Amino acid sequence: MVLCLILMICAALAVARARFADKQQCVADSKDAARLFESGGFAKEPAANAATPVEIKIVSYNMRWRGGKELDAITKLLRDDTHLGGADVVGLQEADRNRKRSGSVNAARKMAQDLGWNYVWAAPPSDATKQGDREAGEDETGVAILSPHALTDVTRIVLPNPGANCRRRAAVGATVRVGKESVRVYSVHGETRLDVEKKIEQWQAILADTKSHPSARRVVVLGDFNTIMSKDVKAARKVFTDAGFSTPFSDDDITWESFIVGLKLDWVWLRGLDAASHGIATGVTYSDHYPLWLTARL
C-alpha cells in the first residue's frame, strides 16, 4: 500500500513537471557545444592481425557522479570483477567533469587513463536558468563510452525536449572497432520529468542518428532511459523492438532502487548482435542505479 502511494505521488509530480516543461522558453545548444565534448586515447594500438573475438562484453552504468575512492573502486570493478571486468564497451551516465561534488575530477578521463582505455564524453548545454552557476546545473555532467578498442565517428547528441527548469540531457555515439568488426554504440541519459510522448522523441533522436551510419550492421543503445512509469517501460519496449532491436533484460527487472522503491530505468538494446549471457550487478551500490552487463555474440 505504501509503495503504491509513493508511486502515485511520483507520477503526479512527474506529470505536473512535464506540463510545466512544455511551457518553458529554453535556450538552444550554444557556442559551448565544442567545450562540452572531449575524447582521449590511452589504449595501445591493436596489432594489424588482431583476432576478432567470438563474443564481446558490454556494461552500462549510471554512476551518479562518483568521485574519489568510490570512483577508484568502480574502476577496479571494471578491471577485475567477474561480470563487469574486462568489458569491450562501457557506457556511463552522470559522469562529472571538474565539479566540486565529485572532487573536481574528470571522471571519464581518469577512468580511461587508469584502465589504459580510450574514451569519449559529452554533456548537454547549461540549464537556461542556471548558466552562471556550473555547480547547480547539468553542465559538465555527461555521458561517456570507454573501451580498450579504437573509437571513431563520434557524435554528441543533445536530446530534444528539456525537462523542468530547462534541464537538458545528452547522448554520445561512437563506432567501436573490435578486431575486424565494428559496433556502433550509444550511451544515453534521458530526462525524467517528461510525458511519455516526449521521452519517445528523445529515443527516436538516437534511432535517427543510427541512420547516419547505414553501414553499421551491429548497434548497441544503452543507458539510463528514466522509464519511471509502466507506460514508459512499455513504450521503450515498443520503440526499440519496432526498430529491430532486442534486449535480454525483462521489463520487470529493477535497475534503480531507493528505500522500498525499485524501478526499471536502465536498458541495453542490441541490433545485429545476439545476447549470450546477462545480469544486473545488484551488489554494486555506489550509485542508486545498478550496473547492467551482457555478453553478445559477434
Order of alpha helices (4+ residues) and beta strands (2+ residues): alpha-beta-beta-alpha-beta-alpha-beta-beta-beta-beta-beta-alpha-beta-alpha-beta-beta-beta-beta-beta
